[in-house]
Amino acid sequence: VQLQASGGGLVQPGGSLRLSCRASGFTFSNYWMYWFRQTPGQGLERVSSISSGGNRTYYTDSVKGRFTISRDNAKNTLYLQMNRLRSEDTALYFCAKDTGGNTRGQGTKVTVSS
């Protein structure tokens, strides 16, 4: 299983970023997928999840209405559109194919700062 996240960077508060996660080594379209984030001194937080077909999505309360998860099964790619970013969204973001984040690959860093 390989999960490579990308798209992070430095953005001002109120700005937007789109994260991508390219998956390989398993049948992507068969699995629910998850975005997680982690900050220094904090545990791993599950941010969002999406069903295998993409028709069901869930979000942690702090990102509802600001983040949108999506997927393209033809491209084996998971996305996270992040709008109205806040300083507290600063974290290392990962994608995973399990609810605990144990399959997470290399993350992408998001820094929200003026």
C-alpha positions in Angstrom: 0.0 0.0 0.0 1.3 3.4 -1.0 -0.4 6.7 -0.2 1.3 9.9 -1.2 -0.2 13.1 -0.2 0.6 16.4 -1.8 -0.6 20.0 -2.2 0.3 21.4 1.1 2.0 24.8 1.6 1.9 28.1 3.3 -1.4 30.1 3.1 -2.9 33.1 4.8 -5.9 32.8 7.1 -9.0 32.7 5.0 -7.2 31.2 2.0 -7.6 27.8 0.3 -5.6 24.7 -0.6 -6.4 21.5 -2.4 -4.7 18.4 -1.1 -4.3 15.3 -3.2 -3.5 11.7 -2.3 -2.4 9.3 -4.9 -3.0 5.6 -4.0 -1.4 2.5 -5.3 -0.9 -1.1 -4.3 -4.6 -1.9 -3.6 -7.9 -1.6 -5.2 -8.7 2.0 -4.4 -12.3 1.9 -5.5 -13.1 -0.8 -2.9 -12.2 1.2 0.1 -13.5 4.0 2.2 -10.7 6.6 2.4 -9.8 9.1 5.2 -7.9 12.3 5.7 -6.1 12.7 9.0 -4.0 15.5 10.4 -1.4 15.8 13.2 0.2 18.6 15.0 3.2 18.6 17.3 2.1 17.4 20.7 -1.3 16.4 19.5 -2.7 13.1 18.5 -3.8 12.0 15.1 -7.1 13.6 14.2 -9.4 12.1 11.6 -10.6 15.1 9.6 -12.9 13.6 6.9 -13.9 10.3 5.3 -15.6 9.2 2.1 -17.3 6.0 1.0 -15.8 3.8 -1.7 -18.2 5.2 -4.3 -17.9 8.8 -3.1 -21.6 9.2 -2.2 -21.2 9.4 1.6 -18.9 11.8 3.4 -18.2 12.8 7.0 -16.3 15.6 8.6 -15.1 16.5 12.0 -17.0 19.4 13.4 -14.2 21.9 13.2 -14.0 21.6 9.4 -17.7 21.2 8.5 -18.7 23.8 5.9 -15.1 24.6 5.1 -13.5 21.4 3.8 -14.8 19.1 1.0 -13.5 15.5 0.5 -13.8 13.9 -2.9 -12.3 11.1 -4.9 -11.6 10.1 -8.5 -11.6 6.3 -8.6 -10.4 6.3 -12.2 -7.3 8.1 -11.1 -6.9 6.4 -7.8 -6.8 9.8 -6.2 -8.3 11.3 -3.1 -8.8 15.0 -2.6 -9.4 17.5 0.2 -10.5 21.0 -0.8 -9.8 23.3 2.2 -11.4 26.7 2.2 -11.5 29.5 4.8 -8.4 28.1 6.4 -7.6 29.0 10.0 -4.4 29.0 12.0 -5.7 26.0 13.9 -5.8 24.0 10.6 -2.0 24.1 10.6 -0.8 20.5 10.6 0.7 17.6 8.7 -2.1 16.0 6.7 -2.2 12.4 5.7 -4.5 10.1 3.9 -5.2 6.5 4.9 -7.4 3.5 4.0 -8.3 2.6 7.5 -10.2 4.3 10.3 -7.2 4.5 12.6 -4.8 6.0 10.1 -2.4 3.1 10.4 -1.9 2.8 6.6 -1.1 6.5 6.3 1.7 7.4 4.0 3.9 10.4 3.7 2.0 13.5 4.7 1.9 17.0 3.3 2.4 20.0 5.5 -0.2 22.8 5.7 0.8 26.1 7.4 -1.9 28.8 7.9 -0.2 32.0 8.9 -0.1 35.6 8.0 
